[in-house]
């Protein structure tokens, strides 16, 4: 199936906020798991990917992986939470 969102647009928004002087995590709500995977791939291929800590929250993921959203990111990284609605 074709993703319902445009990963390159989500990437542009994440890069904008990541490059700003604002602190904190970036929370991205997505309509489904396929969209989450597509956005994750776009973020991992971005030039700023080394300074992003991408975590996912979706009912199909193990609870241990979902709990990572509550952890602080590694020093020097910004947490990006990809979550389904």
N, C-alpha and C positions, 0 to 999 in steps of 0.2 A: 504494500500500500504506500501511497505517496504521503510524506509528512504533511501535517496540517499547518505547520509554521515554516517560515523561511529561516533556516539556521544562520545564514549570513547576516540577517537583520538582528537576530538576538545577539550574535557575536558583536555587531557594531554597538549595540546598547551596552553590553558588558564592558567592552573596551573603553567606551566613553566614561562610564562610572569608575572603572578601574584606574583610568588615567587622571581622574579628578582628585581634588584634595580631600574628598570625603572619606571618612573611615567607615569600617564595618563590612559586613558580608553583603553579597548580592543574591537576592532570592528571585528565581525564575520559575513561574508557574507555566506548565505545559499541558496540553490536552491529553497526551498519552505517552506510553513507553517508547514507541517508535520515534516520536518527536524528541523525547529526552535523549535517545541514543544519537540522533542526528545532530542535536545541539552540542552534546558532549564531544562528538567527533570534530565539529567546527571549532570548539574552544581548544581542544587538544592540538589542533593544527595552527592555532593563532600565534603570532609573534610574542604575545605576552603570556603564553601558556606556562612557562616556567615559574611565573609568580602567581599562578592561580591554583587553588586547592579545590578541585571539583568533587562534590559529594552529591549523592542522589537519594531521593526519598520517593519510593513507589511501593505499592502493596505487594508486587511480585518479587521484590528483593528480600534477601534474608534480613531479619530484624537487626542483626549485628551490624550490617552495612548501613542500614537506615539510621541507626543510633549515632553514626559519625556526624550527622548534621548538628548535634549538640556539642561537639568538640571544638576547641579553638584550632585555627589553622596553624601550620608550622610558621615559625618566625620568618617574616619577609614575604608571606603569602597572603592573598586575599581569598577568603572562602566564597565559593559560588555554589549555591544550593539549587539543584535542578529537581523540581518536584512536580508531580502530576496533580491536577485539580481534584 
